[in-house]
Amino acid sequence: MRKGEPKTLRDAHEVVMDRRPPNDANPSVWLAFRLGNARLYKAVADIDRGHHHEALYWASYEERKAGEISVELQAESKPAD
């Protein structure tokens, strides 16, 4: 792991909040944000063993949110009937 990467769940939460896009950001920006968060929380789950299950919860949450955004993006890209 590179220096400066989060090693605790608290660190991960801080990184997530620091890089959070504006509420009106493009959905594709939000999708990338959510997927990156999921990867981050999974990595932290392996390091911060005391918060392993909680970090996995957050990874799952972020994946769920990413899935919702992905569905929205797919619906927007379909041609109108």
C-alpha positions in Angstrom: 0.0 0.0 0.0 1.3 3.4 -0.9 2.0 6.0 1.7 -1.0 8.3 2.3 -3.7 5.7 1.5 -6.3 5.1 4.2 -5.5 2.4 6.7 -8.6 2.7 8.9 -12.3 3.0 8.3 -12.2 6.5 9.7 -9.5 7.5 7.2 -11.6 6.0 4.4 -14.6 8.0 5.4 -12.5 11.2 5.4 -11.2 10.4 1.9 -14.7 9.8 0.6 -16.0 13.0 2.0 -13.0 15.0 0.6 -13.6 13.7 -2.9 -17.4 13.8 -2.9 -18.6 15.5 -6.1 -21.2 18.4 -6.0 -24.8 17.3 -5.7 -25.5 18.5 -9.3 -22.5 16.6 -10.8 -23.1 14.5 -13.9 -24.4 11.0 -13.0 -21.3 9.4 -14.6 -19.1 11.4 -12.1 -21.2 10.0 -9.3 -20.9 6.5 -10.7 -17.1 6.7 -10.8 -17.2 8.2 -7.2 -19.4 5.3 -5.9 -17.3 2.6 -7.6 -14.1 4.1 -6.3 -15.6 4.2 -2.8 -16.5 0.5 -3.0 -12.9 -0.4 -3.9 -11.6 1.8 -1.1 -13.8 0.3 1.5 -13.0 -3.3 0.4 -9.3 -2.5 0.6 -9.7 -1.0 4.1 -11.7 -4.0 5.2 -8.6 -6.1 4.7 -6.4 -3.7 6.7 -8.6 -2.4 9.5 -9.6 -5.8 10.8 -11.4 -4.3 13.8 -13.8 -2.7 11.4 -13.8 -5.4 8.8 -17.6 -6.0 8.6 -18.5 -2.4 8.8 -16.1 -1.6 5.9 -17.7 -4.4 3.9 -21.1 -2.9 4.7 -20.0 0.4 3.3 -18.5 -1.3 0.2 -21.8 -3.0 -0.4 -23.7 0.2 0.1 -21.5 2.0 -2.4 -22.0 -0.8 -4.9 -25.7 -0.6 -4.5 -25.7 3.1 -5.1 -23.5 2.6 -8.1 -26.0 0.1 -9.4 -28.9 2.6 -9.0 -26.9 5.2 -11.0 -26.1 2.7 -13.7 -29.7 1.8 -14.1 -30.6 5.5 -14.4 -27.8 6.1 -17.0 -29.0 3.1 -19.0 -32.6 4.4 -19.0 -31.5 7.8 -20.2 -29.5 6.3 -23.1 -32.5 4.2 -24.4 -34.3 5.9 -27.4 -37.8 7.1 -26.7 -40.5 4.9 -28.1 
